[in-house]
Amino acid sequence: MRPGLRRVAAAALAACVGTARAGELGDLLRGALDHPAIAAQRSRTSAADHQVEAASARYFGAGSASADDATYEGDRFLGVLSPAGFANPSFARNQFRFGASYTLPVDLFGVIAANRESAKQDLAAAELTLRQETLLKLHETLTAYVQLQALETQGFAIGMQQQHIAAMVDRVTAQVNTGELGTTDLKLAQSELAHVEAERVRLDGEREQALAVLEEASGRRQLPSKAAISVPAWHVGDAKEALPVRIAQAGEQASEAQARAERRALWPSLSAGADYYQYQGGGHDQDTWSVGARVSLPLDIGAFRKTSGADALAAAARDTATATQRKARSQLAALRASYDAAVANVRALGTELDYRQQVVAVQEELTKVGAQTVEDSLRHERDRVEAEARLAQARAQALEAWSAAQVLSGLAPETYISELEAL
């Protein structure tokens, strides 16, 4: 097929499958949202949400209800002595008691508030980790998809090369039989054909690996359409807002709140309490109740040591957040450089491929009439295939760099999917 007709056919194919490709990629990406790793992180987020509710519920205090029945060998006093009961105290061998008590803490120094803040930051970190896990699976799906597209493009080019070289082997064989060419040209063409067949086997192996990655990430195993995905424009915010940085900052705030709670737990605590109990036995029914306040001062050396450990963990979390921000800035810079280089290669290799296709068409005609050597013809064909492979890999590299940057920046998963579907 002439280069001009090949380009027209490729454009027609892209127009026909463009819509199908968008739906195909969107289905694969949405399939990745059902990955068990994402479901597991979603459950962890739900658990963190319940922890926030539990920490908030501490403001409402806690109560208990109890009942017990006891039998004694001798008479036992029943209830609480009162001045009127001194003359005739209540004794019973069998005693039954039931009642309830309730204690309401007064968060005078903010211990409960600090614990609640720590739980809220744990929840924020879990939510951000859920987004990160989701984006990672989307990234894995897209990476496998574009790699499969690149391999399919290379496989198509290798197939065309194999057909051309096989035809050349037949033609050279006939020319060797007539004495027009020597056996050296035939061996060269045969060795090139063997090399192309080996390259096809290698591509088949890489295709199986990419299919396995796609199946693991999206739950589906399918070869993509041959229409190449366009490279999205670069749009990434500042490294300070990167997703790993936000996760680390949430961990830092949670550690600081936990350390604050440990320190304030060393201060006196205040709580209000009430209880009611009824005693039955020996033919008597007596009840007691009390309402009061309690102030307690912890005297626990281990608690002091625990506070020091919490402070050390908070300091480590602060350093981790700073290190994460530096790393994110470095990663974004590397991804941007990779993206820019890949986009430039796509433009350059597109022009080169057009030139290589024209050269191969001309050289093929010259070889048929004996105006060009077999070696030169094979070299130009190899250069064309290599240019096509490098173009496919450059496009895949640009898409992978863009996708990795979105994972790092924390783009919303639905926005990630919609941007790729809109290409």
Salt bridges, closest charged atoms under 4 A:
GLU53 OE1 - HIS50 ND1 3.50
ASP68 OD2 - ARG97 NE 3.29
GLU140 OE1 - LYS137 NZ 3.22
GLU152 OE2 - ARG207 NE 2.73
GLU192 OE1 - ARG382 NH2 2.85
GLU199 OE2 - ARG202 NH2 2.27
ASP204 OD1 - ARG207 NH1 2.53
GLU206 OE2 - ARG202 NH1 2.47
GLU208 OE1 - ARG221 NH2 2.46
GLU215 OE1 - ARG221 NH1 3.68
GLU216 OE2 - HIS35 NE2 2.76
GLU216 OE2 - LYS137 NZ 3.62
GLU256 OE2 - ARG318 NH1 3.47
GLU262 OE2 - LYS306 NZ 3.73
ASP311 OD1 - ARG263 NH1 2.67
ASP340 OD1 - ARG336 NE 3.10
GLU352 OE2 - ARG356 NE 3.41
GLU352 OE2 - ARG390 NH2 3.03
ASP354 OD1 - ARG7 NH1 2.45
ASP376 OD1 - ARG379 NH2 3.38
GLU381 OE2 - HIS164 ND1 3.43
GLU381 OE2 - ARG384 NH2 2.77
ASP383 OD2 - ARG356 NH1 3.72
GLU388 OE1 - ARG384 NH1 3.16
GLU414 OE1 - ARG30 NH2 3.66
GLU419 OE1 - HIS235 NE2 2.78
GLU421 OE2 - ARG30 NH1 2.95
